[in-house]
Every structure is written in structure tokens, then in C-alpha cells.
């Protein structure tokens, strides 16, 4: 399907290949919405099918975890470890990569194919405005992403929170590399961001293969950049020092993200452990028996994701503004 199939004021149902009014299903969308749905049917089947299979697999994992809760036999422990390994080695990387794939194969071709095929120029003779056309073209895949990725994120977060985190909070910390992007708002926020960026690059580059590759690079670099600055989204919390014999430790809240730490010298000064390892004379710290650390507690996980989602929404908004402006100029 292409822009050329948009029904104009003088085109009949037979000319557009649509069903006659008497045979049209009451649940079938009309006009632009129907066209946008037709153009995204394959993506809906693929993404919806994968989401359904993923949710079912995560639900099975949840029930298996529940069935082994409290069991002390070795088989139950091995089963829990196996499920944990599958979650960390398969589910989390898949949800981390999913936004990149959505941007590349759902967002980038959305407008680049219209330009390559020349159908974007037909907006000049259509009865609908370019803004309305583009809004509908974007709304359908965005709704598809919201529902499918949202279901996956909800199932993944439930399994992590109710089973993995409660049974073994130190086995899969929330803030580690692959876990954070698989929980809460992160998968949905990143997927919608990737969709907007892909559409903008498709409009800018106007070549499908080039747009797909550029989207993968841009979204991937965005993930690395946000991961580097994520630590600054919320203020750090001081961990309580812990005095115990000759060891120097601190009380680390379960599942927290230790950002920095070190030793407390006899005069009360805090010295980072990296400074001592770099060659500074830190022999005096052994008489204090205390250590210090600054952490992000696990309670900051979802507030931090709200900050991140707002940042991604702002960038996506700029990308969409650019896309709408360029499409409107194309139709002039």
C-alpha cells in the first residue's frame, strides 16, 4: 500500500478496492486509519506474535518460580538458577535490542519508502492535509508499539520484581547494564523514541537502506550516551558506614547501585578507593576501620526512568516537529 491509495473526494469504494458500504465490517477503520493499518499489517503480526509468545514465556517463568518458592531440594534450586540465567541472558538482551530494531524496521522505512517510490508527492493532490496524513501514519505503528512492548515490559517487570528481586536481590541488580532497559518504562520509552527518530531519519535521508542503518547507529549511540549520564538523573544517597574489626565496609542497601566509595581516614577525610589504588599513601585508613559509599537505592529505579522517559520524549518531540515540517513542505 502507498500514498497513492488514499481515497479522494471523487473516488468511489470500487475505485479504491474497498468493500461496499453494505459489506463493510463495523469494526473496520475507514479512510486514513484503514490505509495506515494495511501498511502496518505485517509489522503488527510479527511484533504482536513475538509479544504474545514473550508474555506467555514470562508467565510460565513466574509460575515456575512460585512453585519452587520455599523448596530446599537441589532440583528446585537448580531450576531457579536456570530460569534466572535465561532471564538475564535472553530476555534482558532481547528487550535491550528491541527498540533499535523497531526504529530500524518500523520507523525508518515509514517515510523513506514513500520518497523512494515517489508516492510522497501525491500528497499535493490528496483531499487530506499532510499533517493529518502523517499523524495517522505515525499513530498506528506507535499504538502497535505501545501495546506490544508495553505488555512485554509489564510481564518482564512483574517477573523481576515479584520473583527474581524478592528471592535473590543480589543476583540481578536493577541498575546493571541489561536489567535496567528491560524493566518499567524503559522498553516502551525507548521504543517510541526509536520510532520517532527512525521516521525523522527516513524523511531526512529519503533512502530506505541508508535510513535503516543510520537509525540503528543513532539509537544505539543514544543508549550508550544515556547510560553514561543516567547516574546524574537523581541525587545520590550516602550509605551508612559499618565498623567491624579490621575490615572496612559500608551498609549497602539490597539491589542498590554503588556509584562511588572509599575509605575514611583517621582525621575524618573521605578518600576514594580509586585514589588509593592509584598510588596515594592511604596507610592511615587502617586505623579507622570504616568505609563510605554513595549509592542509588533501588527505590529510585522508577523515578529515574521517569526522568529518562521525559528526556527521550523531548528529543522525540523535536524529531517529530522536524518530520512534520519537512513533510508539509514536500506537499507544497
N, C-alpha and C positions, 0 to 999 in steps of 0.2 A: 504493500500500500504506500502511497505517496501523497504529496500535497495536491497533486492533480485530481484526486478523487474527492476533494471537498465539494459538497453539493452547493451549487449556486442558486440564485433566485429563479432561473429559468430551466433548471434541470429537474427532471422527474425521477421518481423512485426507480423506474425501469432503466433510465439512463445511467444511474449511479450503481446499478446492480443490487440495490437494496430490496428487501421484501416489500410487497404491497402493504398498505396500512392495515388491511383486514387480516393479514397473516403475521404481522409483527408481534413478537412476544412483548408483554407488558413490562418485562424485566430487562429488556434490551435497551441500551442507551441510544440516543439519537445524535445525528449531526457530528460535531467535532469530537464529542466523547466517544462515540462509536468508532470513528476513524482512529483515534488515539489508542483505543483498546485493540483494534485489529492490528495496529502496528506493533503492539507490545504483547501479542498473544504468546509468542514463543518464549519471551523472557518471563512471562507470568507462569507458564507451565514449568520451565526449568527452575526458576527461583522458588516458586511455590512448592514444587515437588521436593526440592532439596530441603526447604524449610520444614516441610511436614516430616520427612524422614529424620531430620536432625532433632526435631522436638520429640518424636517418638523414641529415638535412641536415648535422649537425655531423660525422659520419663522412666524408661526401663532402668537406666542407671540409678535414678533416685530410689525406685522400689527395691533394687538390689542392695543399695546402701542401707535402706531401712530394715531389710530382712536380716542383715548381718549386724545390726546395732546391738551392742552388748554381748555379742558372742566372743568367746575366748579361745575357740578352737583354731588351730593353724590354718585350716582351709578358709575360714571366714576372713582372717587377716590377710591372707594372700589374695583373696578375691577383692578386698577393699583396695589393696595396693595396685592390683591390676586395673581396676576401674579408675583409680587416681592417675595412673600412668597414661591411660587412654584419654582422660580428660585434658591433662596437661600437654600431651604430645600430639593430639589430633584435634580436639575440639577448639582449644585456645588458639593454635596457629591458624586454623581454618577461619575463625571469626576475626582474626587479625588481618588476614589477607582479603577477606570478603569485600570490604569497602573499596579496595584497589580494583578488584575485578568488576564491581558494579560501576565504578567510574569509567573503566576502560571499555566495557562491552555493553553497557546500557546508557551511560551519559555521553561518551564521545561520539558514537555513531548517530545520535539523535538528530543533530543538525548537519554534521559533516556529510552524511549520505545525501541529504537534501541538496546540498551545494554541489556535490559530485554529479548527481543525476540531473541537476538543473531545475528541479521541481520547486525550489525555494522561490524562483522568480514568478511562479504562478500566484503568489500572494498578492501581486499587483492587480489581479483580475478577479479575486475572490470577494464574496459578499461579507466576509468576516474580517475584522481588523487583525493585523499582525500580532498585536498584544494578546488578543483573545485566543488566537490560534496557538501561539507559543505557550500561553498559560495552560491550555488544555493538554498540549503535547507533553509538558513537564509534569502536570498534576497526576496523570495516570501512572507513569513509572514511579513517581515519588510516593504515591499511595501504595503501590505494589511493594516498594522497598520498606516503607513504614510498617506494613502489616507482616511481611515475611521475616524481615530482620528483627522486628520487634518481638515476634513470637520466639525466635531463636535466642535473642538476648534474655527474654524473661525466663525461658527454660534453663539457660546456662547459669544465670544468676541464682535461680532457685536451687539448682543442684549444688552450686558452690557454697551458698550461704547456709542452707539447711543441712547439708551433709558434709562436704569436704571441710569447710571452715570450722564447723562445730565439732567434728570428730578429730580433726588433726589441723589446728590453725597454723602450725609452723610448716606444714608440708607444702602448702600452696599459698604464699602470702599474696594479699590482694594487689600490692603495688609492684610486684615483679613484672618483668618485661611483657610476657604473653598473657598474663592473667588479667591485668587492668583493662586492656582493649576488649576482653571477652565478657565484661560484666556491666550491668547497669545501662546507662545511657550511651556508653561509648560506641557500641556497634551501630546503633541507629544514627547517632550524630555524625559519625564518620562516613557512613554510607550515603546519607543525604548530602553531606559536604562533597563527597566524591562525585555524586550525580551532577551537582551544580557546576563543579569545576570541569567535569568532562563535557558538559553541554557548552560551557564558555569556550573551552579549547576547540571544540568542534566548529563553533561559529568563527573563531579566530583563524584557525589553520585551514579549514574547509577541505581537508583530505582525511579520509577515514583512518587509514593505517597510521599516518603521522599523528593524528589526534589521539588514537588509542595508545600509542607508545608514549606520547607526551603526557597524557593523563596518568599513566602508570608511574612515570617518573615524578610528576608533581605531587601526586597523592602520597607516594612512598616517602619523598623528602619531607612532606608536611608531617607525616607520622614521626619521623626522626626528630624534626625540629621541635614539635610539641612535647615529645618525650624528654627532650633536653631541658625545656623550660617549665615543665609540669611541676617541678619541685617548688617553684615560686608562686604557685597559684594561691596557696593558703599559708598562713603563718605556722612556723614550727612550734612544737611543744617540747619543753625540757623533760627528759626522763629523770626519774629520781635516782640519786646515787645509792650505791649499795656497798657497805663495808663488810668484808668477810675475810678475816685472816690476812694472808699476803696477796690475795687476788684482788684485782681492780675491776669491778664490774658496775653495771647500772641496771636498773629495773626496766626491761624493755616490754611495753605493752604487747600482748599477743597480736601477731599479724601486722605490727606497725612497720613503717618504713624508716630505717635509721639513715639519716642524711649525713650527719657529721658527729664526731665524738672524739674523745681523747682522755687525757689524764689531768688530775687536779694536783698541782704542786703544793709543797708544804706552805707556801705563802698565800695560797688560795687562787693562784692564777690557773686558768684553764689553758691547756696546751693540746692542740690537735695531734692525734696519733700519727698523722702523716708527717708532721714536723719532726717528731722524734725519729721516725723511720728514715727521714732524710738526712740525719746526722747530727741533730741538735742534742746537746748534753741534757738528757732527761733523767739522769740517775736519781735526782732528788724526789721524783714522784713515788718511789717505792715506800717512802715513809708515810705517805698519806693514805694509801690503800683505797683510794676512791677513783672513780671514773665518771665522766659526764657524756651525755649524748643529747642530740636534738632530733626529734622524730616527727613523722606524720602518723598519728594513730589511725587505726582502721575506720574509726568513726568519721574521718574526713574523706573517705573514698567517694561517696555520692555527692557531697558538696563540691569536691574538686572536679568531679565530672560535670556538674552544673556549670562551673566556670569554663571548663573546656568546651562544653556544648555551646555556650554563649559566644565564645571566641570563634568557633567554627561557623556558627550561624551568621556572624558578622561578615566573615570572609566570603561565605557562600552568598550572602546578600549582595555584596559588591560584584561578585561574578555574575549573578543573575541580572543585576542592573545593567552591566555591560552587555550581556547577551540580548536583553530586551531592546536596548538602544540600537544595537547593530542590526537586529532583525527588522526593526521598524524602518531603519534607513534603507535596507535592502528592498523593502516593499514600496519605496517612494518612486 
